[in-house]
Amino acid sequence: MLQFRSFVLPVLFAVHAITLSLPASAADGAVAMTDGKSSITIPEIRLELEGVPADVRARVGKAQMTRYVESQLSDRRIAEAAEKSGIGNQADVKQRIVKARRDVIIKAYMDAQAEKIAAELPKDLTALARERYERDKATYKQSEAIRVAHILVVPAENDAAAKAKAEKLLAELKAGANFAEVAKANSDDKGSASSGGELPGWMERGKLVPTFEKVAYELKPNELSAVVQSQYGYHIIKLLEYRPAKTLSFDEVKEQVVDAVRKQLTNERRAEWLKQFLGSKPVELDDATYEALKKP
């Protein structure tokens, strides 16, 4: 049974959600599930699943959920047998139970305080966010960057043949051929070919091969380069979009600045609240105690 349970739990918690179809009468929690030996109610299972993110539950299949319920029923019978055996009275087991209880109530207490702190924060943090923005404006920079696409022809045995192919493709493009379609059909950079030759995201200076980058940054939007050689082969480059360097406006970064201010205020108030639980002087360990604590 333990081997079965060790299979079920990783499957359940490694996914990202659980959907359980229930009859309308199950909504009040009166309906219980049974495996013939014992039963468990919906609220009890929900309590067991409390630590599982909601999105994780949605992707767990009915069969996996069924096995999970079965494992919970078996666990409860094992726990009942363990209680009857008296193992719960062993000193080390008692200590672990005390620790587990302490961990649970501390987390619940801390979570409740976090909710209280969040509720007490000002609803509108725009003014504080703007103050931070003005103070740190120099950090809200957007680097110069480009969005670029290319077609790559990699030389096989004959370098001249590869260059000739690239020149032929360039002539087709200048005659009106669609760049994305030509890239998909001919580019040897298969990673970008499927996207019509487009490299992913914005490319800041220093991110591209120097010979490629120099030409790309000299192009105008929608302009084609001549055939460019790099250590990878022959490229035809198309500039899709150019983004100049600038300082981002407050409106452009407002959301992230507000989030940063909220996080700072929350941390400050949490730290202030925690002061009441700190000691009045540093703990001092002598060498013997230190060595004793290191031992398993």
Contacts in CASP RR format, 6 or more apart in sequence:
PFRMAT RR
TARGET T0000
AUTHOR 0000-0000-0000
METHOD contacts of the structure
MODEL  1
MLQFRSFVLPVLFAVHAITLSLPASAADGAVAMTDGKSSITIPEIRLELE
GVPADVRARVGKAQMTRYVESQLSDRRIAEAAEKSGIGNQADVKQRIVKA
RRDVIIKAYMDAQAEKIAAELPKDLTALARERYERDKATYKQSEAIRVAH
ILVVPAENDAAAKAKAEKLLAELKAGANFAEVAKANSDDKGSASSGGELP
GWMERGKLVPTFEKVAYELKPNELSAVVQSQYGYHIIKLLEYRPAKTLSF
DEVKEQVVDAVRKQLTNERRAEWLKQFLGSKPVELDDATYEALKKP
1 71 0 8 1.000
1 74 0 8 1.000
1 78 0 8 1.000
4 67 0 8 1.000
4 71 0 8 1.000
5 71 0 8 1.000
5 74 0 8 1.000
5 75 0 8 1.000
8 64 0 8 1.000
8 67 0 8 1.000
8 68 0 8 1.000
8 70 0 8 1.000
8 71 0 8 1.000
9 68 0 8 1.000
9 71 0 8 1.000
11 60 0 8 1.000
11 64 0 8 1.000
12 18 0 8 1.000
12 52 0 8 1.000
12 56 0 8 1.000
12 60 0 8 1.000
12 64 0 8 1.000
12 65 0 8 1.000
12 68 0 8 1.000
13 52 0 8 1.000
13 56 0 8 1.000
15 56 0 8 1.000
15 59 0 8 1.000
15 60 0 8 1.000
15 64 0 8 1.000
16 53 0 8 1.000
16 55 0 8 1.000
16 56 0 8 1.000
16 58 0 8 1.000
16 59 0 8 1.000
17 53 0 8 1.000
17 54 0 8 1.000
17 55 0 8 1.000
17 56 0 8 1.000
17 57 0 8 1.000
17 58 0 8 1.000
17 59 0 8 1.000
17 60 0 8 1.000
18 49 0 8 1.000
18 52 0 8 1.000
18 56 0 8 1.000
18 57 0 8 1.000
18 58 0 8 1.000
18 59 0 8 1.000
18 60 0 8 1.000
18 61 0 8 1.000
18 64 0 8 1.000
18 65 0 8 1.000
19 57 0 8 1.000
19 58 0 8 1.000
19 60 0 8 1.000
19 61 0 8 1.000
20 42 0 8 1.000
20 62 0 8 1.000
20 65 0 8 1.000
21 62 0 8 1.000
22 31 0 8 1.000
22 42 0 8 1.000
23 31 0 8 1.000
25 31 0 8 1.000
26 42 0 8 1.000
29 41 0 8 1.000
29 42 0 8 1.000
29 43 0 8 1.000
30 41 0 8 1.000
31 41 0 8 1.000
31 42 0 8 1.000
32 39 0 8 1.000
32 40 0 8 1.000
32 41 0 8 1.000
32 42 0 8 1.000
33 39 0 8 1.000
33 40 0 8 1.000
33 41 0 8 1.000
33 42 0 8 1.000
33 45 0 8 1.000
33 69 0 8 1.000
33 73 0 8 1.000
34 40 0 8 1.000
34 73 0 8 1.000
35 70 0 8 1.000
35 73 0 8 1.000
35 74 0 8 1.000
37 73 0 8 1.000
37 77 0 8 1.000
38 73 0 8 1.000
38 76 0 8 1.000
38 77 0 8 1.000
39 73 0 8 1.000
40 69 0 8 1.000
40 72 0 8 1.000
40 73 0 8 1.000
40 76 0 8 1.000
44 72 0 8 1.000
45 69 0 8 1.000
45 72 0 8 1.000
48 72 0 8 1.000
49 57 0 8 1.000
60 68 0 8 1.000
82 88 0 8 1.000
87 93 0 8 1.000
88 94 0 8 1.000
88 97 0 8 1.000
113 270 0 8 1.000
113 273 0 8 1.000
114 266 0 8 1.000
114 270 0 8 1.000
117 266 0 8 1.000
117 269 0 8 1.000
117 270 0 8 1.000
117 273 0 8 1.000
118 266 0 8 1.000
120 269 0 8 1.000
121 262 0 8 1.000
121 265 0 8 1.000
121 266 0 8 1.000
121 269 0 8 1.000
122 128 0 8 1.000
125 258 0 8 1.000
125 261 0 8 1.000
125 262 0 8 1.000
125 265 0 8 1.000
126 254 0 8 1.000
126 258 0 8 1.000
128 261 0 8 1.000
128 265 0 8 1.000
129 250 0 8 1.000
129 254 0 8 1.000
129 257 0 8 1.000
129 258 0 8 1.000
129 260 0 8 1.000
129 261 0 8 1.000
130 250 0 8 1.000
130 257 0 8 1.000
132 257 0 8 1.000
132 260 0 8 1.000
132 261 0 8 1.000
133 140 0 8 1.000
133 250 0 8 1.000
133 253 0 8 1.000
133 254 0 8 1.000
133 257 0 8 1.000
137 247 0 8 1.000
138 247 0 8 1.000
140 247 0 8 1.000
140 248 0 8 1.000
140 253 0 8 1.000
141 245 0 8 1.000
141 246 0 8 1.000
141 247 0 8 1.000
141 248 0 8 1.000
142 243 0 8 1.000
142 245 0 8 1.000
142 246 0 8 1.000
142 247 0 8 1.000
142 248 0 8 1.000
143 204 0 8 1.000
143 205 0 8 1.000
143 245 0 8 1.000
144 204 0 8 1.000
144 205 0 8 1.000
144 243 0 8 1.000
144 244 0 8 1.000
144 245 0 8 1.000
145 202 0 8 1.000
145 203 0 8 1.000
145 204 0 8 1.000
145 205 0 8 1.000
145 243 0 8 1.000
146 202 0 8 1.000
146 203 0 8 1.000
146 216 0 8 1.000
146 217 0 8 1.000
146 239 0 8 1.000
146 240 0 8 1.000
146 241 0 8 1.000
146 242 0 8 1.000
146 243 0 8 1.000
147 198 0 8 1.000
147 199 0 8 1.000
147 201 0 8 1.000
147 202 0 8 1.000
147 203 0 8 1.000
147 239 0 8 1.000
147 240 0 8 1.000
147 241 0 8 1.000
147 243 0 8 1.000
148 198 0 8 1.000
148 199 0 8 1.000
148 203 0 8 1.000
148 208 0 8 1.000
148 216 0 8 1.000
148 237 0 8 1.000
148 238 0 8 1.000
148 239 0 8 1.000
148 240 0 8 1.000
149 179 0 8 1.000
149 180 0 8 1.000
149 183 0 8 1.000
149 192 0 8 1.000
149 195 0 8 1.000
149 196 0 8 1.000
149 197 0 8 1.000
149 198 0 8 1.000
149 199 0 8 1.000
149 237 0 8 1.000
149 238 0 8 1.000
149 240 0 8 1.000
150 183 0 8 1.000
150 187 0 8 1.000
150 189 0 8 1.000
150 192 0 8 1.000
150 197 0 8 1.000
150 199 0 8 1.000
150 212 0 8 1.000
150 235 0 8 1.000
150 236 0 8 1.000
150 237 0 8 1.000
150 238 0 8 1.000
151 166 0 8 1.000
151 169 0 8 1.000
151 179 0 8 1.000
151 182 0 8 1.000
151 183 0 8 1.000
151 186 0 8 1.000
151 187 0 8 1.000
151 189 0 8 1.000
151 197 0 8 1.000
151 235 0 8 1.000
151 236 0 8 1.000
152 187 0 8 1.000
152 188 0 8 1.000
152 189 0 8 1.000
152 232 0 8 1.000
152 233 0 8 1.000
152 234 0 8 1.000
152 235 0 8 1.000
153 162 0 8 1.000
153 163 0 8 1.000
153 165 0 8 1.000
153 166 0 8 1.000
153 169 0 8 1.000
153 186 0 8 1.000
153 187 0 8 1.000
153 188 0 8 1.000
153 233 0 8 1.000
153 234 0 8 1.000
153 235 0 8 1.000
154 162 0 8 1.000
154 188 0 8 1.000
154 232 0 8 1.000
154 233 0 8 1.000
155 161 0 8 1.000
155 162 0 8 1.000
155 163 0 8 1.000
155 233 0 8 1.000
155 234 0 8 1.000
156 162 0 8 1.000
162 233 0 8 1.000
162 234 0 8 1.000
163 227 0 8 1.000
163 229 0 8 1.000
163 234 0 8 1.000
165 186 0 8 1.000
165 234 0 8 1.000
166 227 0 8 1.000
166 234 0 8 1.000
166 235 0 8 1.000
166 236 0 8 1.000
167 227 0 8 1.000
169 182 0 8 1.000
169 186 0 8 1.000
169 236 0 8 1.000
170 224 0 8 1.000
170 226 0 8 1.000
170 227 0 8 1.000
170 236 0 8 1.000
172 182 0 8 1.000
173 179 0 8 1.000
173 182 0 8 1.000
173 224 0 8 1.000
173 236 0 8 1.000
174 224 0 8 1.000
179 196 0 8 1.000
179 197 0 8 1.000
179 224 0 8 1.000
179 238 0 8 1.000
180 196 0 8 1.000
180 197 0 8 1.000
180 198 0 8 1.000
181 196 0 8 1.000
183 192 0 8 1.000
183 193 0 8 1.000
183 196 0 8 1.000
183 197 0 8 1.000
184 193 0 8 1.000
184 194 0 8 1.000
184 196 0 8 1.000
184 197 0 8 1.000
186 193 0 8 1.000
187 193 0 8 1.000
187 196 0 8 1.000
187 197 0 8 1.000
189 197 0 8 1.000
189 232 0 8 1.000
192 198 0 8 1.000
192 199 0 8 1.000
192 200 0 8 1.000
198 240 0 8 1.000
202 243 0 8 1.000
203 213 0 8 1.000
203 216 0 8 1.000
205 213 0 8 1.000
205 217 0 8 1.000
206 213 0 8 1.000
207 213 0 8 1.000
208 216 0 8 1.000
209 230 0 8 1.000
209 231 0 8 1.000
209 232 0 8 1.000
211 228 0 8 1.000
211 229 0 8 1.000
211 230 0 8 1.000
212 228 0 8 1.000
212 230 0 8 1.000
212 235 0 8 1.000
212 237 0 8 1.000
215 225 0 8 1.000
215 226 0 8 1.000
215 228 0 8 1.000
215 237 0 8 1.000
216 225 0 8 1.000
216 237 0 8 1.000
216 239 0 8 1.000
219 225 0 8 1.000
219 237 0 8 1.000
219 238 0 8 1.000
219 239 0 8 1.000
220 239 0 8 1.000
220 242 0 8 1.000
221 239 0 8 1.000
221 240 0 8 1.000
221 241 0 8 1.000
221 242 0 8 1.000
222 238 0 8 1.000
222 239 0 8 1.000
222 240 0 8 1.000
223 238 0 8 1.000
223 239 0 8 1.000
224 236 0 8 1.000
224 237 0 8 1.000
224 238 0 8 1.000
225 235 0 8 1.000
225 236 0 8 1.000
225 237 0 8 1.000
225 238 0 8 1.000
227 234 0 8 1.000
227 235 0 8 1.000
227 236 0 8 1.000
228 234 0 8 1.000
228 235 0 8 1.000
228 236 0 8 1.000
228 237 0 8 1.000
229 235 0 8 1.000
250 257 0 8 1.000
285 293 0 8 1.000
END
